[in-house]
Amino acid sequence: MRDVLKVINSTDTIAAVASSLGESGIGIVRISGREALSIADKIFLSKDNKKPSEFRAYTVHYGWIIDQRPTTNPACLVIPGAGRDQRQNIVDEVILTVMRAPRSYTKEDVAEINCHGGIVGLRRVLGLVLENGCRLAEPGEFTKRAFLNGRIDLTQAEAVLDIIRAKTDSALSLGVEQLKGGLSRKINKWREGLLDALATLEASIDFPEEELNAAGLEVISARIAKINSEMKSMLENARFGRVMREGVHTVICGRPNVGKSSLLNALLRQERSIVTAVPGTTRDTIEEIIDIKGIPVRIVDTAGILEPRDLVERHAVLRSKKQIDLADLVILLFDGAHQLTKDDRALISRLKRRTTLAVINKIDKSQKIERPYIAKNFKQVVEISAKNGKNIDLLEDSIAGMVFSGRAGSPGALFVANMRHLESIKEAQKLIAEALNSVDNGLSLEFISQDLKEAVANLDKLLGRSFSEDLLDKIFSDFCIGK
């Protein structure tokens, strides 16, 4: 199936806008495929009158994108060497980059047209490219071709999307490490170890006269036990990868006027929420993504939890409670200048068994709150002044500590964030554990061999050595068209 897909995807030439649509300094139209340079010949006029098909690989050229349909418009460009009546419409002044197969992103001939970033000009350039023999690329098709043509494996292809969606430096680093092949190398190492063990087992099965002795079986067992241990360790640390990839859904909650919006503004280091002395100013949830110690935190400021006085407040409170139910981490805020109210105590009762960080606000004022009662119900209590920004750094440390339960990821370590990867590794590890159990119980070598074969098959699926068209469609459908 892999070879068939490769042929299908390589017979035509594709194009798409590879930059964000909207006003910008530069916009890029990417062309990839067998006819990429001949199509560029039809629409690009270089300053020295040479054609893109004549350019050397990895060269950049200044010129114009032209519409070759004749025009009598006197403002149009007169093409050098042609009669004065042969005028062409100039669509844009551009820079064209040529990359030749196989040393390009897709391992095909590629032409990238750097235009001015206006949406009208980009659409006109793309329209000309399509009119001259390209078809519009499908979502993720450039990266899909890079995979099908063997430039990257499937884990590296998926890393491209992680890099695009990264919300923090840490998330970006994880994506880049995976794109560089860090995860692929580890999986390939496991795969080679399992194949070596399989080769020995299969030889003993096929040639009984070369029966595997106890010492030989012990060597194989030790080898696959090491792989099993490494897989279990990666699975145990998977939470860190998921946090970096997806972020931590964190909700700031509390009764009205305890300073929830002020806290959001303090964490953002900017005025995002309206802050007044009037209780209930926030009537809807406000969501932002904040980088806290390298962790992408999706933080939600909710309406104050209270007994609703009208229909609007009822809907606001229901939304707040829904956000709390969905949260990975809850920041329960109290007003240190007042004693605990009935609403405070109701929230404590509701959240004391959840992953909750208790925060006492307004420590710049005279204190009346019952600290021992709060400390009795929550392991983590931080005291701050959101208005003055006091102890916000301590709050951020506590958030990071609760997210990782005191264990942060070590620099350069490999982490799995993708659910597809997790499921494949989990299934492979389960099969290897069963093989080890068969060794311990003295079962036939055929049982051990079959488990290891299925474990290798799971790793092959993970790397993309075997795949279905449905799997590729599912993976690349999340990509933008230009990537």
Secondary structure as GFF3:
##gff-version 3
##sequence-region A 1 483
A	DSSP	alpha_helix	2	10	.	.	.	ID=ss1
A	DSSP	beta_strand	14	17	.	.	.	ID=ss2
A	DSSP	beta_strand	26	32	.	.	.	ID=ss3
A	DSSP	alpha_helix	36	43	.	.	.	ID=ss4
A	DSSP	beta_strand	44	46	.	.	.	ID=ss5
A	DSSP	three_ten_helix	52	54	.	.	.	ID=ss6
A	DSSP	beta_strand	59	71	.	.	.	ID=ss7
A	DSSP	beta_strand	77	78	.	.	.	ID=ss8
A	DSSP	beta_strand	87	99	.	.	.	ID=ss9
A	DSSP	beta_strand	110	116	.	.	.	ID=ss10
A	DSSP	alpha_helix	119	131	.	.	.	ID=ss11
A	DSSP	beta_strand	135	136	.	.	.	ID=ss12
A	DSSP	alpha_helix	141	148	.	.	.	ID=ss13
A	DSSP	alpha_helix	154	165	.	.	.	ID=ss14
A	DSSP	alpha_helix	169	179	.	.	.	ID=ss15
A	DSSP	alpha_helix	182	206	.	.	.	ID=ss16
A	DSSP	three_ten_helix	208	210	.	.	.	ID=ss17
A	DSSP	alpha_helix	214	236	.	.	.	ID=ss18
A	DSSP	alpha_helix	238	246	.	.	.	ID=ss19
A	DSSP	beta_strand	248	253	.	.	.	ID=ss20
A	DSSP	alpha_helix	260	268	.	.	.	ID=ss21
A	DSSP	beta_strand	286	292	.	.	.	ID=ss22
A	DSSP	beta_strand	295	301	.	.	.	ID=ss23
A	DSSP	alpha_helix	311	326	.	.	.	ID=ss24
A	DSSP	beta_strand	329	335	.	.	.	ID=ss25
A	DSSP	alpha_helix	342	351	.	.	.	ID=ss26
A	DSSP	beta_strand	356	361	.	.	.	ID=ss27
A	DSSP	alpha_helix	371	377	.	.	.	ID=ss28
A	DSSP	beta_strand	381	383	.	.	.	ID=ss29
A	DSSP	alpha_helix	392	403	.	.	.	ID=ss30
A	DSSP	alpha_helix	419	440	.	.	.	ID=ss31
A	DSSP	alpha_helix	445	463	.	.	.	ID=ss32
A	DSSP	alpha_helix	469	476	.	.	.	ID=ss33
###
